[in-house]
């Protein structure tokens, strides 16, 4: 159980360092949404 908790904590730290801030996550999600919307408009 201790190994699972350690692994989960390390995974969370790695994911948090990828975006650094909540604002960064928001930009990533917005960018993905824009990409999908643009692709949908291109295929109308």
DRENSE-819968 format. One record per atom (N, C-alpha, C): atom name; x, y, z; residue number from 1; residue in one letter. Coordinates in Angstrom, 3 decimals. Layout:
@atom = CA, x = X, y = Y, z = Z, seq = NUM, type = A .
...
//
This chain:
@atom = N, x = 0.828, y = -1.193, z = 0.000, seq = 1, type = X .
@atom = CA, x = 0.000, y = 0.000, z = 0.000, seq = 1, type = X .
@atom = C, x = 0.873, y = 1.258, z = 0.000, seq = 1, type = X .
@atom = N, x = 1.955, y = 1.203, z = 0.737, seq = 2, type = X .
@atom = CA, x = 2.841, y = 2.357, z = 0.824, seq = 2, type = X .
@atom = C, x = 3.444, y = 2.675, z = -0.545, seq = 2, type = X .
@atom = N, x = 3.770, y = 1.640, z = -1.325, seq = 3, type = X .
@atom = CA, x = 4.322, y = 1.856, z = -2.665, seq = 3, type = X .
@atom = C, x = 3.309, y = 2.525, z = -3.571, seq = 3, type = X .
@atom = N, x = 2.034, y = 2.144, z = -3.445, seq = 4, type = X .
@atom = CA, x = 0.983, y = 2.749, z = -4.274, seq = 4, type = X .
@atom = C, x = 0.819, y = 4.229, z = -3.940, seq = 4, type = X .
@atom = N, x = 0.862, y = 4.564, z = -2.664, seq = 5, type = X .
@atom = CA, x = 0.721, y = 5.966, z = -2.254, seq = 5, type = X .
@atom = C, x = 1.910, y = 6.779, z = -2.761, seq = 5, type = X .
@atom = N, x = 3.096, y = 6.222, z = -2.657, seq = 6, type = X .
@atom = CA, x = 4.288, y = 6.907, z = -3.144, seq = 6, type = X .
@atom = C, x = 4.212, y = 7.110, z = -4.651, seq = 6, type = X .
@atom = N, x = 3.802, y = 6.079, z = -5.369, seq = 7, type = X .
@atom = CA, x = 3.671, y = 6.180, z = -6.814, seq = 7, type = X .
@atom = C, x = 2.629, y = 7.227, z = -7.211, seq = 7, type = X .
@atom = N, x = 1.502, y = 7.254, z = -6.506, seq = 8, type = X .
@atom = CA, x = 0.462, y = 8.240, z = -6.784, seq = 8, type = X .
@atom = C, x = 0.972, y = 9.658, z = -6.524, seq = 8, type = X .
@atom = N, x = 1.703, y = 9.852, z = -5.445, seq = 9, type = X .
@atom = CA, x = 2.242, y = 11.172, z = -5.114, seq = 9, type = X .
@atom = C, x = 3.247, y = 11.630, z = -6.163, seq = 9, type = X .
@atom = N, x = 4.091, y = 10.707, z = -6.606, seq = 10, type = X .
@atom = CA, x = 5.074, y = 11.055, z = -7.630, seq = 10, type = X .
@atom = C, x = 4.385, y = 11.376, z = -8.953, seq = 10, type = X .
@atom = N, x = 3.334, y = 10.661, z = -9.280, seq = 11, type = X .
@atom = CA, x = 2.589, y = 10.925, z = -10.512, seq = 11, type = X .
@atom = C, x = 1.934, y = 12.297, z = -10.462, seq = 11, type = X .
@atom = N, x = 1.344, y = 12.622, z = -9.333, seq = 12, type = X .
@atom = CA, x = 0.712, y = 13.941, z = -9.186, seq = 12, type = X .
@atom = C, x = 1.745, y = 15.057, z = -9.307, seq = 12, type = X .
@atom = N, x = 2.904, y = 14.859, z = -8.716, seq = 13, type = X .
@atom = CA, x = 3.956, y = 15.874, z = -8.799, seq = 13, type = X .
@atom = C, x = 4.414, y = 16.054, z = -10.242, seq = 13, type = X .
@atom = N, x = 4.542, y = 14.962, z = -10.967, seq = 14, type = X .
@atom = CA, x = 4.952, y = 15.041, z = -12.366, seq = 14, type = X .
@atom = C, x = 3.909, y = 15.765, z = -13.207, seq = 14, type = X .
@atom = N, x = 2.637, y = 15.447, z = -12.989, seq = 15, type = X .
@atom = CA, x = 1.577, y = 16.108, z = -13.743, seq = 15, type = X .
@atom = C, x = 1.482, y = 17.582, z = -13.397, seq = 15, type = X .
@atom = N, x = 1.655, y = 17.919, z = -12.137, seq = 16, type = X .
@atom = CA, x = 1.584, y = 19.316, z = -11.718, seq = 16, type = X .
@atom = C, x = 2.730, y = 20.125, z = -12.319, seq = 16, type = X .
@atom = N, x = 3.894, y = 19.520, z = -12.413, seq = 17, type = X .
@atom = CA, x = 5.029, y = 20.257, z = -12.955, seq = 17, type = X .
@atom = C, x = 4.907, y = 20.438, z = -14.466, seq = 17, type = X .
@atom = N, x = 4.077, y = 19.639, z = -15.123, seq = 18, type = X .
@atom = CA, x = 3.911, y = 19.763, z = -16.566, seq = 18, type = X .
@atom = C, x = 3.202, y = 21.055, z = -16.934, seq = 18, type = X .
@atom = N, x = 2.261, y = 21.492, z = -16.146, seq = 19, type = X .
@atom = CA, x = 1.503, y = 22.706, z = -16.470, seq = 19, type = X .
@atom = C, x = 1.863, y = 23.883, z = -15.570, seq = 19, type = X .
@atom = N, x = 2.419, y = 23.622, z = -14.426, seq = 20, type = X .
@atom = CA, x = 2.868, y = 24.607, z = -13.440, seq = 20, type = X .
@atom = C, x = 1.732, y = 25.332, z = -12.722, seq = 20, type = X .
@atom = N, x = 0.670, y = 25.698, z = -13.417, seq = 21, type = X .
@atom = CA, x = -0.387, y = 26.462, z = -12.755, seq = 21, type = X .
@atom = C, x = -1.744, y = 26.038, z = -13.279, seq = 21, type = X .
@atom = N, x = -2.759, y = 26.413, z = -12.586, seq = 22, type = X .
@atom = CA, x = -4.126, y = 26.168, z = -13.042, seq = 22, type = X .
@atom = C, x = -4.381, y = 26.947, z = -14.323, seq = 22, type = X .
@atom = N, x = -3.783, y = 28.101, z = -14.441, seq = 23, type = X .
@atom = CA, x = -3.925, y = 28.910, z = -15.654, seq = 23, type = X .
@atom = C, x = -3.371, y = 28.161, z = -16.857, seq = 23, type = X .
@atom = N, x = -2.267, y = 27.483, z = -16.674, seq = 24, type = X .
@atom = CA, x = -1.684, y = 26.693, z = -17.751, seq = 24, type = X .
@atom = C, x = -2.613, y = 25.571, z = -18.191, seq = 24, type = X .
@atom = N, x = -3.259, y = 24.934, z = -17.227, seq = 25, type = X .
@atom = CA, x = -4.223, y = 23.884, z = -17.551, seq = 25, type = X .
@atom = C, x = -5.388, y = 24.476, z = -18.329, seq = 25, type = X .
@atom = N, x = -5.849, y = 25.648, z = -17.914, seq = 26, type = X .
@atom = CA, x = -6.945, y = 26.314, z = -18.618, seq = 26, type = X .
@atom = C, x = -6.582, y = 26.626, z = -20.061, seq = 26, type = X .
@atom = N, x = -5.363, y = 27.075, z = -20.275, seq = 27, type = X .
@atom = CA, x = -4.914, y = 27.353, z = -21.647, seq = 27, type = X .
@atom = C, x = -4.855, y = 26.080, z = -22.475, seq = 27, type = X .
@atom = N, x = -4.390, y = 25.003, z = -21.869, seq = 28, type = X .
@atom = CA, x = -4.303, y = 23.730, z = -22.582, seq = 28, type = X .
@atom = C, x = -5.685, y = 23.240, z = -23.000, seq = 28, type = X .
@atom = N, x = -6.651, y = 23.339, z = -22.095, seq = 29, type = X .
@atom = CA, x = -8.015, y = 22.894, z = -22.393, seq = 29, type = X .
@atom = C, x = -8.639, y = 23.791, z = -23.452, seq = 29, type = X .
@atom = N, x = -8.435, y = 25.084, z = -23.350, seq = 30, type = X .
@atom = CA, x = -8.980, y = 26.019, z = -24.336, seq = 30, type = X .
@atom = C, x = -8.373, y = 25.768, z = -25.709, seq = 30, type = X .
@atom = N, x = -7.093, y = 25.499, z = -25.753, seq = 31, type = X .
@atom = CA, x = -6.429, y = 25.225, z = -27.020, seq = 31, type = X .
@atom = C, x = -6.984, y = 23.954, z = -27.661, seq = 31, type = X .
@atom = N, x = -7.189, y = 22.936, z = -26.857, seq = 32, type = X .
@atom = CA, x = -7.760, y = 21.691, z = -27.382, seq = 32, type = X .
@atom = C, x = -9.171, y = 21.930, z = -27.905, seq = 32, type = X .
@atom = N, x = -9.963, y = 22.714, z = -27.187, seq = 33, type = X .
@atom = CA, x = -11.318, y = 23.037, z = -27.632, seq = 33, type = X .
@atom = C, x = -11.315, y = 23.819, z = -28.938, seq = 33, type = X .
@atom = N, x = -10.408, y = 24.779, z = -29.050, seq = 34, type = X .
@atom = CA, x = -10.296, y = 25.550, z = -30.299, seq = 34, type = X .
@atom = C, x = -9.918, y = 24.663, z = -31.475, seq = 34, type = X .
@atom = N, x = -9.020, y = 23.730, z = -31.237, seq = 35, type = X .
@atom = CA, x = -8.588, y = 22.815, z = -32.296, seq = 35, type = X .
@atom = C, x = -9.747, y = 21.969, z = -32.788, seq = 35, type = X .
@atom = N, x = -10.533, y = 21.444, z = -31.852, seq = 36, type = X .
@atom = CA, x = -11.691, y = 20.630, z = -32.222, seq = 36, type = X .
@atom = C, x = -12.721, y = 21.472, z = -32.972, seq = 36, type = X .
@atom = N, x = -12.965, y = 22.689, z = -32.503, seq = 37, type = X .
@atom = CA, x = -13.933, y = 23.566, z = -33.161, seq = 37, type = X .
@atom = C, x = -13.474, y = 23.922, z = -34.576, seq = 37, type = X .
@atom = N, x = -12.205, y = 24.205, z = -34.742, seq = 38, type = X .
@atom = CA, x = -11.690, y = 24.536, z = -36.068, seq = 38, type = X .
@atom = C, x = -11.786, y = 23.344, z = -37.014, seq = 38, type = X .
@atom = N, x = -11.493, y = 22.170, z = -36.516, seq = 39, type = X .
@atom = CA, x = -11.594, y = 20.957, z = -37.346, seq = 39, type = X .
@atom = C, x = -13.037, y = 20.721, z = -37.749, seq = 39, type = X .
@atom = N, x = -13.969, y = 20.956, z = -36.852, seq = 40, type = X .
@atom = CA, x = -15.393, y = 20.780, z = -37.163, seq = 40, type = X .
@atom = C, x = -15.826, y = 21.785, z = -38.212, seq = 40, type = X .
@atom = N, x = -15.376, y = 23.020, z = -38.100, seq = 41, type = X .
@atom = CA, x = -15.733, y = 24.049, z = -39.095, seq = 41, type = X .
@atom = C, x = -15.138, y = 23.738, z = -40.454, seq = 41, type = X .
@atom = N, x = -13.946, y = 23.166, z = -40.485, seq = 42, type = X .
@atom = CA, x = -13.308, y = 22.822, z = -41.752, seq = 42, type = X .
@atom = C, x = -14.030, y = 21.701, z = -42.478, seq = 42, type = X .
@atom = N, x = -14.724, y = 20.853, z = -41.745, seq = 43, type = X .
@atom = CA, x = -15.378, y = 19.683, z = -42.347, seq = 43, type = X .
@atom = C, x = -16.877, y = 19.858, z = -42.540, seq = 43, type = X .
@atom = N, x = -17.360, y = 21.074, z = -42.478, seq = 44, type = X .
@atom = CA, x = -18.795, y = 21.314, z = -42.658, seq = 44, type = X .
@atom = C, x = -19.174, y = 21.130, z = -44.093, seq = 44, type = X .
//
